[in-house]
Amino acid sequence: MQNKRRNFIKKTALAGVGVSLAGGVNAMSAQSYSNIIGANNRINVAIQGLGRRYGAFIGGIASKENNVRLKYLCDVLPSQMSKAANKVGKKIDYKIALEGNIQNIIEDKDVDAIFMATPDHWHTPGAIMAMKAGKHVYVEKPCSHNPRESELIVEAQKKYNKVVQMGNQQRSSPQSIEIISEIHNGIIGHAYKAIAFYTNGRGKVPKPVKSTPPEGLNWNLFQGPAPRKDYMHDTWNYNWHWYGWDYGTAEMGNNATHELDIARWALDVKYPEYVDVIAGKHQFIDDGWAMYDTMEANYRFADNKMIQWDGSSRNGYSKYGRGRGTIIYGSKGSVIVDRNGYELYDLRGKLIKENKSDGKEGGTALGGGGDLSTRHVVNFFDAIRGKEKLNSHIEVGAISQMLTHYANISYRVNKGFNVDENSGKIFDREAMKLWSRAYEPGWEPKL
């Protein structure tokens, strides 16, 4: 029966999975994909990483009409698996296996796709491992920990011909799709500038000190591709985001990914020509937060276009009147767009059109889930079946991700730099030293 199923998958027609999106990505031929699953055949999936984000996938997985079966819940902390099993069990009425080692799932030939919601440093290496084993991948943002990984994950998708969706779910917003199409068609004239912003009131974090890992935590596997180090107190509890560059990518990779992606999409640009930032740690100066908590980044593109990032992680004042979003300026008007919809203004600042969502995935609250995530997940399944194009093909997502990497590198080397607008490479030797990272021996991502 298993062989029959796999043969059916291999013989299914390859159709409808190409992409043609702004940002320099050409339409992908349907023939570039393999192992597309038939519309009437079940997709078996696993979720790796059971922290705050995995709940966003359950709606799409649990819906009977999607014909999907969740085979595995995977995490390096047993208590996380138990909590997830209890939560998911309220929506799924069959038994789901709990597995602490993703490698065992990757080796299961009956698994068709893997959702990756791990800490950032696992995303590209884990996605490549999965693709090499024949799995399709839904990889949460950031899709990469550094610029070289952005290159590698795209190269892997092309080599192994798998469907790879990045988890920047606003790409699946009907309102965002509508207004950006109208921007490209000239509704605000020449779109020349975008301001992407994010505001949050995150509090103090403990100073990390050497301690015993939480009971049951497989600390070695948590570190995975990262060089080995002793466990530091509270690293597990989300604070790996702020405790240096071993596992996280700061607020840039954590949240700027979303809004910068919308800005780049709206302006129809690819790589910038120049990047610089002003950033620093300005709140709770003596706590354990090791990175910037405030950043302004500037990206200059060809055709005199520009994107500005304005991010405040620990000062909750919303100077744009909301916690997150993107403002696009044009020669004939302006648009502000976020996860709740958009507003269109003329040059006098008069509201002339709006389209608001009735969904529940706006704002800056921790955790995941909502209509946009569910749409994004279903789009992933439909692309696997050849019914739709991906809304955020990895080749598109990786370009947007580069904007976050440029800003982090500029912050770390304390200077701006020029960028090759065609290749994305940085014209600065010191900055290029951060193009990749050191890996634990044997864990280097390889195609």
Secondary structure, 3 states (H helix, E strand, C coil): CHHHHHHHHHHCCCCCCCCCCCCCCCCCCHHHCCCCCCCCCCEEEEEECCCCCCHHHHHHHHCHHHCEEEEEEECCCHHHHHHHHHHHCCCCCCCCEEECCHHHHHCCCCCCEEEECCCHHHHHHHHHHHHHCCCEEEECCCCCCCHHHHHHHHHHHHHHCCCEEECCHHHHCHHHHHHHHHHHCCCCCCEEEEEEEEECECCCCCCCCECCCCCCCCHHHHHCCCCCCCCECCCCCCHHHCCCCCCCCHHHHHHHHHHHHHHHHHHCCCCCCEEEEEEECCCCCCCCCCCCCEEEEEEECHHHCEEEEEEECECCCCCCCCCEEEEEEECCEEEEEECCEEEEEECCCCEEEEEECCCCCCCCCCCCCCHHHHHHHHHHHHHHCCCCCCCCEHHHHHHHHHHHHHHHHHHHHCCCEEECCCCCCECCHHHHCCCCCCCCCCCCCCC
